[in-house]
Every structure is written in C-alpha cells, then in structure tokens.
Amino acid sequence: MPDSMKSTLRTMGENARTAARLIGRAETGAKNQALLAIAAALEASASILISENQRDLEAGRQNHIDSAMLERLELTLARINAMADGVRQVAALPDPVGEITHLTYRPSGIQVGKMRVPLGVVGIIYESRPNVTADAAALCLKSGNACILRGGSESIHSNQAIADCIRFGLKSVGLPADAVQLIPTTDRAAVGELLQLDNFIDVIVPRGGKGLIERIMAESRIPVIKHLDGICHVYIDDHCDLEKAQRIAINAKTQRYGVCNAMETLLVARRIAPIVLPELAKQLIEKGVELRGCPKTREIVPEASAATQEDWDTEYLAPILSVRVVADMDEAMDHIHQHSSGHTESIVTEDYSRARRFLREVDSSSVMVNASTRFADGFEYGLGAEIGISTDKLHARGPVGLEGLTSQKFVVLGDGHIRS
C-alpha cells in the first residue's frame, strides 16, 4: 500500500478518536436530530444515490458479477426510502448510553453500580449491500460511537454517496462529521492496514462471506465481533406436536435459503422419525430441497442421498438439508455440541422439563423452544436493527444492536466517604 494511503488511514483513525469523544458525550436529542437529518438527506438525494449506484451496477456487469449479487447491490427508490425509515427507527430506540443499573449500597455507605458507555471507535468491513453503510452508521451514532467504514469495491460509488448524506446530517446539527468516515479506496490492502490501527479502533465488525471473516480473524490486532458460519439445528423431540414440528422445520429451512439463521441440519428422535419424516420430507422435496441423510433417515426417506461427515459441518446457504435420526435429546445435544457453529438451535417439544434442559445445556448464541431458527434476528428480537450476529462468548453474543455496541463501567457514589 502507498505511504500516502497509510497516512490517510492513520489520519482517519486520529480523527475518529477525536470525534468519538464528542459523539460519546452528545445528548440523546442531538443524536436523534442527526439521525432524522440523515434520513431526510437520503430521501432528498435519491436521484443522486440511484445515479451513483448505476455506476456500480454497470461496473459489476462488466466484471461479470453474478445476478444475485447485482440484485443485492441495486438501489431503488423503494430501497432508499426503506433505508431512511431504518435510520428513523434507530432514532426512535431508547438510548443505552449513560444508563445506570445495579446501583446498591455497600456496608461502607458508598453506592456501587454500572453505567453503560460507548465502545469508542468501531471499524466495520462489509460487502455488497450499500444499505449497510446507513444501517451501521445509524447504530454507531445512536450508541455514541464513531465509525470507520470499509464497504466492498463493487459498491464504492453508492457507499460514498450515502456517506455524504450521513456527514451532511451530522454537520447540520453541529455534530462532528468525522464520526462517520468511509475509506476512499477499493485497494484490498486497505483492509489489512485498517486491522493494524489498534491505537485508534476499539473493535472490528465484519459483515460478509466466510473468506472475508477468516481473513479478518487471522490479521486483526483489534478485537472482532463476528460469526463465521450459521450451522443451525432443529431437533424434533419424540414429545412434540407433529403439526408444530412440520411448520417449524419447513419455515426454518425454506423461508429463505441464503441466510445465516436458516436450518442446515434437522435432528429427529428415533421413536417419532417414522411418523414425522415421510410427510416432512415430502413437503421439503416439493419445495425443491435436496435431502442428505444418515442411514436410518434413508430407510425412512429413500429419496434422500447419503450424508457425509462433511455435511454435518457445512453451511449450505442453499436448498440442501442434512437429516439425522438420533436416539434421544441427549444424542441430539451431543451432535449439536460437536457440529454447531454456535449460532442458533431450536427444539420442538411439549415436554417442559426437556425444553428447560435444552435451553440450559445447548451453548449457542440463540436457543429456542417451539420456534423457527429464522427468528434469530435483531429486528425480530426487538433490537430495532442489528450490526451483525456474534457467536463469540465475550462482550456481545447473538444479534448485536445498540446495547452490543456499548460496554459497562463501574460507578461509585459517595459523600466524602473514605476507606478505613
């Protein structure tokens, strides 16, 4: 990377650190005004955004980007309006910054509690969808953080136009424009350089494919909030409601295929498998799902092909489903423990005690009872929006919304108290 770009990134880091102090102490009303101004600027600039987006689309076609990615890349008037509405929704959310909890008196007479505070500077590296620029910036601003954004090269013009609207909205209400900065180059080396700025950036959030996230995990000197795979399981217990089991399994797999919270492996208790699998397999096959099963599954569903060891560890993001018949819930939980990516697991059962055990013993970021894995989403959880999903165990876990972009510090209230 040229020295000039290294210098630019370092300057961006310094400016972000300065802006983080200012945005971190901004009042909720000021942050909300900025978000509303950003939403209005996005709508007012719709024609510019679409024109810049057309440049990205044309370049994508020339570079033979596949149709699915082009569809994700495209900005329409409806998508711009939805992006603006999303920013307004973040403005309407409660502000977590400054919240004090667990304030209790100690025997010494002091009061000890915890205050929620911003992380500081958030680096966000993402691909394709330009709406992430607005979503990520809005969440960072509302949670009192500055951010440095590095979007995909395929959406550089769209992202720059959106970032201009964000900076305009910030300046219009007197907040620092450098609270949101977009790296101005498509050079892949900029990502590696960004990951070394641990003096200025407090956390990295990657949003993209497995290759991008693996690279960031390998190269970053900065803590990373991420999930690598979404190998999600549904276990149908032999104490299930059959109608619930079929609806949940069908929805978990077929509502959308290319998402991280779609079911990739179905586990079925041995006693109920001959009853539930034939009809469920029929419905899945009718929807175009390819089934890959264990030997017992193939005895019940001859249409299924043989599952390999690799299938249990694969996130398909496609109409393919691995199916395994297990002896009981203990074997199901053993399978999940061995093969899950720690994203989302669900049990279908009418047995209260088994449901409680499953919730307690399955160690994933979301664990469900009688619900589709497709609910593992910030909006569905009432977070309003999410910056991503974390399968890590420290700091944030599961969908990461405003609270996940903050930390806590101890606060102590006294009145001249001294320690004896």
Salt bridges, closest charged atoms under 4 A:
GLU14 OE2 - ARG10 NE 3.69
GLU43 OE1 - ARG88 NH2 2.80
GLU52 OE1 - ARG55 NH1 3.15
ASP56 OD1 - HIS157 ND1 2.93
GLU58 OE1 - ARG61 NH1 3.63
GLU71 OE2 - ARG79 NH2 2.25
ASP85 OD1 - ARG88 NH1 3.42
ASP95 OD2 - LYS31 NZ 2.85
ASP178 OD1 - ARG167 NH2 3.28
ASP198 OD1 - ARG221 NH2 3.26
ASP202 OD2 - ARG17 NH1 2.92
GLU219 OE2 - ARG215 NE 3.06
ASP229 OD2 - LYS210 NZ 3.65
ASP237 OD1 - ARG354 NH1 2.81
ASP238 OD2 - ARG271 NE 3.47
ASP238 OD1 - ARG354 NH1 2.61
GLU243 OE2 - ARG247 NE 2.56
GLU264 OE1 - LYS253 NZ 2.77
GLU290 OE2 - ARG292 NE 2.90
GLU299 OE1 - LYS296 NZ 3.60
ASP311 OD1 - ARG292 NH1 2.86
ASP313 OD1 - HIS339 ND1 2.75
ASP330 OD1 - ARG357 NH2 2.78
GLU331 OE2 - ARG324 NH2 2.80
GLU345 OE1 - HIS233 ND1 2.90
GLU350 OE2 - LYS244 NZ 3.04
ASP351 OD2 - HIS239 ND1 3.34
ASP351 OD2 - ARG354 NE 3.78
GLU361 OE2 - ARG357 NE 2.77
GLU361 OE2 - ARG360 NH2 3.73
ASP363 OD2 - LYS393 NZ 2.47
ASP363 OD1 - ARG397 NH2 2.83
ASP392 OD1 - LYS226 NZ 2.69
GLU403 OE2 - ARG116 NH2 3.83
